[in-house]
Amino acid sequence: MPKMDMRRYVPWLESRYVQELGGAIEPMCVNSCDEVFAMGYESVVNCTGIGAGKLANDRSVTPYRGQILRVRNLIGLKECLLEESREEIGSYVFGFDDYLVLGGTFERGQTNLIPEPTAIEAIVSRCQALLVAGGVTQVEKLADERIAALAGLRPCRDIGPLHEAVRLEQEHRSDGKTLVHNYGHGRAGVTLSWGCANQVVELLEAAGIRSL
Ligand SMILES: Cc1cc2nc3c(=O)[nH]c(=O)nc-3n(C[C@H](O)[C@H](O)[C@H](O)COP(=O)(O)OP(=O)(O)OC[C@H]3O[C@@H](n4cnc5c(N)ncnc54)[C@H](O)[C@@H]3O)c2cc1C
């Protein structure tokens, strides 16, 4: 599957949107979708991840913390190795040009963005075991040169056994304005992004809105 170095991918997306397509990015915190319509917009796409819990009054939106460790690629790994997740624990090593991403955790309701040393050390041990199982040797120095330990929140939407019950639909409004929700992507927001964006465009065009 394709993999993206997010340090390059996100700036590329931003420049495509702003420079190539003439979009604008205005950082601000909003308290409701109505507040955005009140600024004069005829159509709004709600892609606020965890924020959608409040903005769409959706109690199924739940943060799941993920912790990872970035290390220099001292073992020359080119591939990705992944052990299927057993709920809170899943192990993976993703190789990029000059660094590796070691993961991870999947912690329901945890919102502290400071990585926990115990969890990070457990990730290193599991990734070493995963690499050995995958036939990679010399894993002792895997985490000798650490770049950063990071924690982020996955914007899940828990419905029944599903953690990624994506909500992608137009909400009917009595004022005739167009509100499209696109959230709940949990662990897979990058993977699903282009497909979901295409569906959002289809919904907007069906409502008579011209896309960029
Ligand atoms: C450790 C980790 C590893 C991951 N690995 C992968 C992976 O390998 N593959 C994959 O596909 N996905 C992965 N994900 C998940 C992926 O990052 C998410 O699914 C994706 O970011 C969701 O995108 P989003 O735009 O819906 O929400 P977000 O990325 O959360 O963006 C929502 C935006 O809305 C803004 N916002 C929220 N509320 C408001 C408000 N009231 N006013 C104004 N702005 C607001 C936020 O500031 C934010 O900028 C990973 C996540 C983590 C934490």
The ligand as an SDF file (V2000), in Angstrom:
LIG
                    3D

 53 58  0  0  0  0  0  0  0  0999 V2000
   -0.2910    7.6830   16.2060 C   0  0  0  0  0  0  0  0  0  0  0  0
   -1.2480    7.7230   15.0520 C   0  0  0  0  0  0  0  0  0  0  0  0
   -0.9790    6.9580   13.9270 C   0  0  0  0  0  0  0  0  0  0  0  0
   -1.8510    6.9900   12.8360 C   0  0  0  0  0  0  0  0  0  0  0  0
   -1.5490    6.2370   11.7400 N   0  0  0  0  0  0  0  0  0  0  0  0
   -2.3750    6.2700   10.6740 C   0  0  0  0  0  0  0  0  0  0  0  0
   -2.0850    5.5010    9.4990 C   0  0  0  0  0  0  0  0  0  0  0  0
   -1.0680    4.7970    9.4220 O   0  0  0  0  0  0  0  0  0  0  0  0
   -2.9530    5.5800    8.4570 N   0  0  0  0  0  0  0  0  0  0  0  0
   -4.0830    6.3420    8.5100 C   0  0  0  0  0  0  0  0  0  0  0  0
   -4.8370    6.3530    7.5400 O   0  0  0  0  0  0  0  0  0  0  0  0
   -4.3920    7.0730    9.5960 N   0  0  0  0  0  0  0  0  0  0  0  0
   -3.5670    7.0350   10.6780 C   0  0  0  0  0  0  0  0  0  0  0  0
   -3.8840    7.7550   11.8010 N   0  0  0  0  0  0  0  0  0  0  0  0
   -5.2030    8.4000   11.8790 C   0  0  0  0  0  0  0  0  0  0  0  0
   -5.2610    9.7110   11.1560 C   0  0  0  0  0  0  0  0  0  0  0  0
   -4.2710   10.5980   11.6480 O   0  0  0  0  0  0  0  0  0  0  0  0
   -6.6760   10.2850   11.3880 C   0  0  0  0  0  0  0  0  0  0  0  0
   -7.6540    9.3610   10.9910 O   0  0  0  0  0  0  0  0  0  0  0  0
   -6.8530   11.5610   10.5620 C   0  0  0  0  0  0  0  0  0  0  0  0
   -5.9590   12.5600   10.9790 O   0  0  0  0  0  0  0  0  0  0  0  0
   -8.2950   12.0840   10.6950 C   0  0  0  0  0  0  0  0  0  0  0  0
   -8.3850   13.2130    9.8930 O   0  0  0  0  0  0  0  0  0  0  0  0
   -9.5040   14.3160   10.1340 P   0  0  0  0  0  0  0  0  0  0  0  0
   -9.1540   15.4210    9.1950 O   0  0  0  0  0  0  0  0  0  0  0  0
  -10.8590   13.6960   10.0580 O   0  0  0  0  0  0  0  0  0  0  0  0
   -9.3360   14.7730   11.6590 O   0  0  0  0  0  0  0  0  0  0  0  0
   -8.1040   15.5320   12.2970 P   0  0  0  0  0  0  0  0  0  0  0  0
   -6.8220   15.1570   11.6440 O   0  0  0  0  0  0  0  0  0  0  0  0
   -8.2490   15.3130   13.7730 O   0  0  0  0  0  0  0  0  0  0  0  0
   -8.3780   17.0610   11.9460 O   0  0  0  0  0  0  0  0  0  0  0  0
   -9.4800   17.7570   12.4910 C   0  0  0  0  0  0  0  0  0  0  0  0
   -9.1600   19.2350   12.4410 C   0  0  0  0  0  0  0  0  0  0  0  0
  -10.3070   19.9780   12.8660 O   0  0  0  0  0  0  0  0  0  0  0  0
   -9.8780   20.9860   13.7510 C   0  0  0  0  0  0  0  0  0  0  0  0
  -10.9930   21.3000   14.6740 N   0  0  0  0  0  0  0  0  0  0  0  0
  -11.6220   20.4890   15.5340 C   0  0  0  0  0  0  0  0  0  0  0  0
  -12.5900   21.1400   16.1860 N   0  0  0  0  0  0  0  0  0  0  0  0
  -12.5680   22.4210   15.7420 C   0  0  0  0  0  0  0  0  0  0  0  0
  -13.3200   23.6000   16.0530 C   0  0  0  0  0  0  0  0  0  0  0  0
  -14.3110   23.5860   16.9510 N   0  0  0  0  0  0  0  0  0  0  0  0
  -13.0160   24.7500   15.4050 N   0  0  0  0  0  0  0  0  0  0  0  0
  -12.0290   24.7750   14.4810 C   0  0  0  0  0  0  0  0  0  0  0  0
  -11.2780   23.6980   14.1390 N   0  0  0  0  0  0  0  0  0  0  0  0
  -11.5530   22.5350   14.7650 C   0  0  0  0  0  0  0  0  0  0  0  0
   -8.6870   20.3830   14.4820 C   0  0  0  0  0  0  0  0  0  0  0  0
   -7.8760   21.3900   15.0350 O   0  0  0  0  0  0  0  0  0  0  0  0
   -7.9970   19.6400   13.3530 C   0  0  0  0  0  0  0  0  0  0  0  0
   -7.1440   20.4880   12.6410 O   0  0  0  0  0  0  0  0  0  0  0  0
   -3.0100    7.7760   12.8860 C   0  0  0  0  0  0  0  0  0  0  0  0
   -3.2640    8.5650   14.0190 C   0  0  0  0  0  0  0  0  0  0  0  0
   -2.3990    8.5440   15.0910 C   0  0  0  0  0  0  0  0  0  0  0  0
   -2.6770    9.4000   16.2930 C   0  0  0  0  0  0  0  0  0  0  0  0
  1  2  1  0
  2  3  1  0
  2 52  2  0
  3  4  2  0
  4  5  1  0
  4 50  1  0
  5  6  2  0
  6  7  1  0
  6 13  1  0
  7  8  2  0
  7  9  1  0
  9 10  1  0
 10 11  2  0
 10 12  1  0
 12 13  2  0
 13 14  1  0
 14 15  1  0
 14 50  1  0
 15 16  1  0
 16 17  1  0
 16 18  1  0
 18 19  1  0
 18 20  1  0
 20 21  1  0
 20 22  1  0
 22 23  1  0
 23 24  1  0
 24 25  2  0
 24 26  1  0
 24 27  1  0
 27 28  1  0
 28 29  2  0
 28 30  1  0
 28 31  1  0
 31 32  1  0
 32 33  1  0
 33 34  1  0
 33 48  1  0
 34 35  1  0
 35 36  1  0
 35 46  1  0
 36 37  1  0
 36 45  1  0
 37 38  2  0
 38 39  1  0
 39 40  1  0
 39 45  2  0
 40 41  1  0
 40 42  2  0
 42 43  1  0
 43 44  2  0
 44 45  1  0
 46 47  1  0
 46 48  1  0
 48 49  1  0
 50 51  2  0
 51 52  1  0
 52 53  1  0
M  END
$$$$
